[in-house]
Amino acid sequence: MPATRKDSTCRPSVVASPCPRSSRADVFRTNFGRFSLLLIFLCLVSACAAPAIHTRPVQEEAEWFVRLDSVASADRTGIRYEHPATWSEQDLFAILSRLFLEQRVGLMDEPRPVREVFSREELQNILPGLRTALQTAAGNEWVAFSIMQHQGAEDRVVTSGGLFQDQHRLHLVVANHRAIIHANSLELLKIRHNPLYSVNGPGGILGIEPRRYVLSTKANWSGGYQASANEMVLDHEGFLATLNASDRQGATAYTTRSGPPGETHTASGHVELAGEENTNNPSATLERLETEIEQLKRQLADKQLQVERLKGIPSRLPTNR
């Protein structure tokens, strides 16, 4: 039997061994890449999936509704609001009628006027339902609302959001504000399913005067990840304590219509023509003038801040204007 050369026995192992190791590494990298992509996909799906919404109607008309929403029992662990909550329509009106949206602008941009969140007519429609909803809400339910107006034959103008009370604070959420949406758009169905769903954001940050009672503002993503709603946390007890009798009297001028179209009966029984300023009500006139003065003060303060920044002078303006 011929002898086998020693180097001939080593060559096969030297030449062949790298191939299995290289193959195993390639397979591992391929499988790891596929697993990573699958994991990312599952995370995105789970993050973007909207929770199931359970609804209890409170008031509903053709163009607006107020209701109580909650998430499925499996998703509501830890949700416990201070509901039911007792509110008067006067107190709710005093807060909601003073809400505004303020747009953030750059240093060199012109200040933009704030926008009222609700019109008097809108509050007249939804306010009784909001009060009833807060008084009948369970601890895991929040109040949701949607207001839709027709703009031509094909477009709708939508304002939607919600509110709830937690830890002696009132949380107000605006998801859409005067958003123009096509009548056949699926976005309308999504808003109806969950009024906290935001199409393009509310268009500003919620505020109220005096600002010292605004404890925080933040993005609210509970409607999904299309865009964020804006949430404001308000020390409502402190805010309402600042209102005097004339403020509260002016806040009741919205109350229900009981006369011909175009007339509104106030709490005192006086009839106001819709769309006309009541010159016989000094409190209402004073309230309007005070609101305009506060807006002018904010614009002046923003201008002064811009000038001081351009000059390199440290800001001396208070944080709460």
N, C-alpha and C positions, 0 to 999 in steps of 0.2 A: 504494500500500500504506500503510495508516494506520500512523502511528508508535505504538510501544508505550511506555506510560509506564514510567519507570524503577522507581518504587516497586512496580509490579505484578509485576515480575520477582523482587523480593526476598521478597515476602510468602510465596509457596509454600515457599521454602526455610526461612524463619523458622518457619513454622507446622508444616511437615511434618518437619523434622529432629529435633525432640525425640522423636518417636514411635519411630523406629528405635532411637535410643540407649536409650530407656526399655525397649523390648522386649528388646534384647540384655542389659541389666543384669538384667532379671527372669529371663531364661533362664539367665544365668550363676549368679545366686543360687539358683535352683531346682536346677540340676545340681550345684552345689557342696554344697547341703544334702543331696541324695540321695547324693552320693559320700561325704560325711562319715558319714552314717548307715550306709552299707555298710561303710566302713572300721571303724567302731566295732563293728559286728556281727561282722565277720571277726576282729577282735582278741579279742572276747569268746569266740567259738567256739574259736579257737586256744588261748586261755588256759585255758578250762575243759575242753578235751578231755583225758581221762585217757590216759596213755601205755599202749601195749600191754605187758602183763606176761607174761614167760616164766617158767615154774614148773618146778622140779625137786623132786618129793616126797622127803621124808626119813622122816617118820613120820606116819601118819594113822589116826585112830580116828573113831568115830561123832560124838564131841563135841569133838574137838580135833585139831589138826594142827600140824606143824612142817615147813617147807619152805624152799627157796632160791628167791628171786625176782630177776629182772633185767628191765631194760627192753629194748625192741627195739634192734637194733644201730645204727639211725640216731639213736637218742635217748641213747645211753650214752657219747657222746664225753666223755672226761676222767674218767669214773668208774673209779677204781682203788683198792679197799680193800686192807687188809693181810690178805688171805685167800689161802690157808687159815691159820687161827690155832689154835694148840694151847692147849686149856683142860682143866682137870680139873673133874669135876662138883662137887667140894668148893668150888673157887674160884667157880664160877658160882653155886652155891647161896648162898655167903657174901654175894654181891652182891645177887642177885635176891630173897632172903628178907628183905633189909633195905630194899628199895625202898618208898617211900611216896608218896602223893599229898597235897599240901597245898593247901587252898583259900585264895585270897586274900580277906581280909575288910576292911571299911572301918574307919575309925578308931574309931567308936563301936560296932562289932559285937563280939559275943562270939567269942573264938577257937574255931575248930572243930577237933575232933580229926583227926589225920592218918589216912589209910586205907592199909592194906597193899595193895600192888599184887597180890600173889599169895598164895594160901593154900598150906599145906604140901602138900595133896593135888594142887593144880594143878602145883606144882613137881615133885612126884614123877612126874607124867605126862609133862611136856614137857622136863624137864632132860636126859635122855639124848639126845633128838632135837636139842636146842639144841647140845649138845657135838659131836655128829656133824656137824651142819650147819656149824658154824664150822670144823671140821677138813677138810671136803670142799668148802667154798665156793670159787668162782673169784673173781678180783679184781673182777669187775663184779657180783657177787651179794651180796645181803644176806639175813639170816635173818629169816623171817616166821613168826608164830605166831597161832593163834586158838583160844580156849577158849569153848565154848558149853554152857550148862547149861539144862535145862528148868525153866520156872517155870509150873506148870499145864499145860493142854493147848494154849494159844494163844501163850504168850510164851516168849522165849528170853533168857537173860542172857549177854551177850557181852563178853569181854575180848580185845583183839587189839593187835598192834603188831609190833615188829621190833628187831633189833640188828645192829650191824656194828662192826668195828674199823678205825680209821683214824688214822694218825700217832701210834701208840702210845697211843691213847685209845679207850675203849669208848663207843660211842654207843648209848643205849637210847631207844626210842620207844614210847610208849603212845598209841594212837589212840582206843580205847574201853575203858572200865573199868566192868564190871558194868552195861553198857547194856542196858535192857529193850527188846526189839524184838519185834514181832509175828512169829509164825512164817511168815506168808505175805507179809511185807514184802520189797520189792525190796532194802532196805538189807542184808539178810542176804546176798543174792547179791553185792552190791557189796563187802562185807567179805570174802567168800570169794574174790572175784576179786583183791582187793588188801587185805590186813589192815591196811595203813596208812591206809585210808579211814576217816575219822572221821564219825560220825553227828551227835553234839552236842558233840564235844570229850571229853577224858578226865575232866573234872571236877576238875582240879587240876594243880599243877606238880610234876614229879618231884623227889624229894629222897632223900638218904641221909645217915646220920651216920657219921663226922664230915663236916660240910658243906664243910670246906676242900678236899676232894678233888673237889667238884663244880665243874668249870671253867666251865660255862655251861649255861643252859637256854634253849630257844627254841622257837618255833612251827615245826612241820614240816607243809608243805603238799603233800608228795609224793603223798598219797593223793587229792588233788583239793581243790576249793574249797567243799565243803559245810561243813566245819569243820576246824580245825587239830588235828593231833596235838601231843603235847608231847615234845620231845627233850631228853635230858640227856647232856652230855659229861662222862665220868668219868675221872679219873686212877686207873685200876684198879690199876696197879702200886703206886702210893703207898698206896691204900686197903688192898690185900691185905697190904702190908708191916706195917700196924698191927695185924693180927690175930695174936693169940698162939695157942699150941697148944690151949688150952681153947676158944677161939672156933672154931677149925677142927674140933675134935672135936665140938662141938655142932652144927656145920653139916652133919655127915654123918648125922644122925639121921633123915633123910628116906628112906634108901636102900631098895631094892626090897623089896616084900613077898614072902615065900616061905612064910608060914604061913597059917592059916585067916583068913577075912575078919575085919577088926577088929583085926588084929595087924600090927605093923611091926617088922622086924628092923633094928637099928642096925648101924653098922659094927663095933661091938665084939661083935655077936652077941646083945645083949640084946633081949628082946621087949618092945615098948611097946604098950599098948592104945590104939587110935585114939580121940582125943577126950579122953584122960585125961592129966593132967600126970605126968611121970615124976619121982616124988619121990626116986628113987635116983640121979638124974643132977644133981648140984649145978651143973654147967656150964650145962645147959639152963635151970635155975631162975634162975641168976645172969644169964644172957643176957636172959631175959624181964624181970627186975627192972630191969636197966640200960636196956632199951628204954623201959619205963614211966617211969623217972626222967628220961630225955632228953625225953620228950614233956611231962612236967610242967615241966621247965626251960624249954622253948620257950614254953609257955603263960604261965608266970610272967614271962618276959622280954617277951613281947608286951604283957602287962598293964602292966608297968613303963614300957614305951615309950609307951603310950597316956596314962598318968598324967602323964609328964614333958612330953608334947606339950600336954596340956591346961593344964598349969601354965606353959607357955612356957619350960621349961628345956631348953637344948640337950641333945640325946641324948648319953649317955656310953656307950651300949652298943656292944660290938664288932660289926663287920659280920658276922662268922662266929660264930654262936652254937652 
